[in-house]
Amino acid sequence: MVYSPFKIPRKGLAEKTKRRYTPRQPSNLRPDLTTAQIAELTHRLQLVGLQDVSEQRIEYALRSKSTNGDVNEAFKLLMVFEDSVAGVLNDYDPKIKMLGAENREKTTCYLDALLFALFAREDVFEPVLLNSFEDEPRRRLVLVLRLWVNMLRSGRLITTDIVCFLDPLTSHSS
């Protein structure tokens, strides 16, 4: 059977996919995170006025595949995330080399190509990301898409741990 992103997968496949890719902690857990790294990142966030970023989110940023435990990279990732939550979209800058997204198990190349084509340079589709929705699934989907666009336009590689956020948002439950 050929997979189509537009068809609802059979129940068994959907359950397997959700169980397998539901974003929790990144798969490359780093047991060597120190309280000093967490404290430094918390302090830097407070200096820019972000007082209520949870320790869980800070740990996630440090454990993320895109930051690899680097405090500076984790700070940048959290800033992109916080901008996305606030509804900020980065403008296209031709000086920034956009990297796109990693292909997760040969299943997300179409998604990267589509989102790159829609949002890399053109602002025609941006109003979709600037809308506020009342229902939680669409609100979360727009947040993840804003994060994707902001990472893309800021020249950050969208790693598989970020790509996984789209799975539960795009799958249909029966």
C-alpha positions as a printed Julia matrix, in Angstrom:
174×3 Matrix{Float64}:
   0.0    0.0    0.0
   1.4    3.4   -0.97
   1.37   5.95   1.81
  -0.43   9.2    1.11
  -0.32  12.1    3.57
  -3.89  12.9    2.59
  -5.43   9.58   3.6
  -6.28   8.59   7.14
  -4.0    5.68   8.03
  -5.44   2.44   9.24
  -5.92   2.29  12.99
  -2.98  -0.02  13.65
  -0.54   2.18  11.74
  -1.83   5.35  13.37
  -1.41   3.89  16.85
   2.08   2.65  16.03
   3.06   6.03  14.56
   1.69   8.01  17.5
   3.35   5.74  20.02
   6.64   5.83  18.16
   6.93   9.54  17.41
   5.02  11.38  20.09
   7.48  14.09  21.09
   8.76  13.67  24.58
  12.41  14.12  25.35
  14.77  14.11  22.38
  16.15  10.67  21.59
  19.72  11.75  22.22
  19.26  12.21  25.96
  22.29  13.8   27.49
  22.8   12.6   31.04
  25.66  15.08  31.38
  23.44  18.16  31.64
  24.47  20.08  34.68
  22.5   22.28  37.0
  25.0   25.01  36.07
  23.88  24.84  32.41
  20.23  25.0   33.42
  20.92  27.87  35.86
  22.9   29.82  33.25
  20.17  29.42  30.65
  17.47  30.37  33.16
  19.45  33.49  34.09
  19.94  34.51  30.43
  16.21  34.09  29.79
  15.38  36.22  32.82
  17.73  38.95  31.59
  15.62  39.28  28.4
  12.37  39.32  30.38
  11.34  35.67  30.11
  10.62  34.85  33.73
   8.31  31.87  33.42
  10.06  29.45  31.06
   9.72  26.04  32.69
  12.75  24.0   33.66
  11.34  21.18  31.53
  11.43  23.42  28.42
  14.96  24.55  29.27
  16.11  20.94  29.64
  14.43  20.05  26.36
  16.29  22.86  24.58
  19.6   21.68  26.03
  18.88  18.06  25.07
  17.66  18.9   21.58
  19.53  17.45  18.66
  19.97  20.94  17.2
  21.71  22.32  20.3
  23.65  19.27  21.51
  23.9   20.65  25.04
  25.34  24.01  23.99
  23.9   26.76  26.2
  24.2   29.45  23.5
  22.4   27.31  20.92
  19.75  26.32  23.46
  19.19  30.02  24.23
  18.75  30.77  20.51
  16.3   27.88  20.14
  14.26  29.05  23.12
  14.18  32.59  21.74
  12.88  31.32  18.39
  10.28  29.26  20.25
   9.18  32.18  22.42
   8.88  34.42  19.35
   6.72  31.75  17.72
   4.48  31.55  20.79
   4.13  35.34  20.74
   3.03  35.24  17.09
   6.22  36.76  15.69
   7.29  35.67  12.2
  10.82  36.34  10.98
  11.07  38.2    7.69
  12.84  36.63   4.76
  16.46  37.76   4.54
  18.31  36.86   1.33
  21.63  36.96   3.21
  20.6   33.99   5.4
  21.21  30.53   4.01
  18.13  28.45   4.78
  18.81  24.82   5.67
  15.35  23.24   5.67
  14.56  20.14   7.69
  16.08  16.74   8.3
  14.19  13.89   6.7
  12.83  11.61   9.4
  13.01   7.98   8.31
  12.42   8.92   4.65
   8.88  10.1    5.41
   9.02  13.88   5.77
  10.83  15.11   2.65
   7.5   16.06   1.05
   6.58  18.07   4.14
   9.88  19.96   4.13
   9.53  20.71   0.4
   5.95  21.93   0.83
   6.65  24.17   3.83
   9.83  25.48   2.23
   7.9   26.38  -0.94
   5.08  28.05   1.0
   7.05  30.03   3.56
  10.74  30.37   2.66
  10.57  33.61   0.7
   6.97  34.48   0.01
   4.69  36.13   2.5
   1.48  35.2    0.64
   0.63  32.4    3.08
   1.72  34.17   6.26
  -1.82  35.3    7.21
  -2.6   31.66   7.97
   0.09  31.74  10.65
  -1.03  35.07  12.04
  -4.6   33.94  12.7
  -5.63  33.0   16.21
  -7.8   29.94  16.54
 -10.12  29.0   19.38
  -9.66  25.24  19.2
  -6.53  23.7   20.68
  -5.46  21.44  17.75
  -5.33  24.3   15.24
  -3.73  26.65  17.76
  -0.93  24.12  18.38
  -0.52  23.41  14.66
  -0.09  27.12  13.92
   2.46  27.39  16.74
   4.54  24.52  15.35
   4.32  25.95  11.82
   5.46  29.36  13.12
   8.38  27.65  14.83
   9.21  25.85  11.57
   9.09  29.08   9.54
  11.13  31.03  12.08
  13.79  28.32  12.25
  13.86  28.12   8.46
  14.18  31.87   7.96
  16.8   32.23  10.69
  19.04  29.66   9.02
  18.62  26.93  11.63
  18.37  23.31  10.61
  15.01  21.87  11.62
  16.09  18.62  13.25
  14.04  15.45  13.53
  13.12  16.15  17.17
  11.34  19.31  15.93
   9.83  17.54  12.89
   8.26  15.02  15.3
   6.08  17.78  16.76
   3.97  17.73  13.6
   3.02  14.03  13.89
   0.36  14.25  16.59
  -0.93  17.52  15.13
  -1.51  16.15  11.64
  -2.77  12.66  12.41
  -6.49  11.96  12.57
  -8.03  10.05  15.44
 -11.04   7.86  14.86
